[in-house]
Amino acid sequence: MNTRQRLNWLNSARRDIQASMRTLRIQQKMSQAELAKKMSVPVDQSTISNWESGKTIMDLEQLLDILMIFGKDWKSFFGLLADNAERRTTKKPKQKEPHMEPNAEDKGED
């Protein structure tokens, strides 16, 4: 994997993490402020908002803390990210368009 591919994968993984974090929080009917207070090292609500929107990046310890708050296993979470990345990088085979013979009008014939 070259540098450009790795950067694309990292950006995609970051977006997946952000979306997953927001989805988990909403499923738990938890506000950003509530999640911020539950963190082992509490943060501001705006920090949670910035993580979810991609304005800032959480560190690994913060991500693991969030997964524990939501009762999620980090191994399965990272497995899901790997599966998502695999689906994005797997190219679908191109389908051939059916060959059609031009009709008389297309050939300029009457």
Buried (B, 14 or more C-beta within 10 A) or exposed (E): EEEEEEEBBEEBBBEBBBEBBBEBBEEEEBEBEBBBBBBEEEBEBEBBBBBBEEEEEBEEEBBBBBBEBBEBEEEEBBEEBEEBBEEEEEEEEEEEEEEEEEEEEEEEEE
